[in-house]
Amino acid sequence: KYYLACNGRDSSINFVRKMLQSCNDFIYVQKYSESHLEFKYGRIAHALCAALRSFLHDYMQQIADIQI
């Protein structure tokens, strides 16, 4: 779990806090998509996990492009 403790502009602090919350959620989604990607969980779960992994990859690229 990530936590932020610093001084700065309110808008910047609020933005970073929201980003940290989405990073925490990112970990849960990533773990699920990695652990249920196998065919033994069914084709629908496999397709869902593949789509989640694609979405997470795009999400990581967008986060990497953010410049504060």
N, C-alpha and C positions, 0 to 999 in steps of 0.2 A: 504494500500500500504506500502510495506517495503522499507527501505532505509538504506544504509550502509555508515558510515563516520568513518574511522579509518586509521591508518598507519600500513603497513605490506608489505610483499613481493607482487610484482605485480601479480604473478601467483595465489597466495591465494586470493587476493582481486578480481581478475577477476572471479575466480571460485565462490566465494561467491555472487558476483553480478549476475552471471548467475543463481545461485540457487534461489536468491531472486526473480528474474523475473519469474522463473518457479513456485515459491510459489504463486505469484500474479495470474498467470494463473490457478493454481490449484483451487483457491477459486472460480473462474468463472465456471469452469467445475463442481466442486462439487455442487454449487448452482443449476446449470441447472439439473444435474442428480437427485438431491433431489426433485426439484419442478416438474419434468416431469415424475416421476416414476409411476404415477397412470395410470390405464388402460384407463381412459377417454381421454388420449392423443393418444391412439392407441397402437396396439401390437408392431409395429416397434419401436416407441419411448420408450415403456416400455423395450424392449429388449436392445435397445441402452443404456438406462440409467442403466440397470442392468450390462451391460458390462463395462460401464464407472466407475461404483462404484467398480467393481472388480479390474479394472486397477488402480484406485486411491488408493485402499487398498494396492495393491502390491507396488505402488509408495511410499506410506507412510512408508512401511516397509524398502524399500531400503534407503530412506532418513534417517531413524532412525539408520541404520547401518553405515552411513558415519562417519568417525572419522577424524577430521582435526588436 
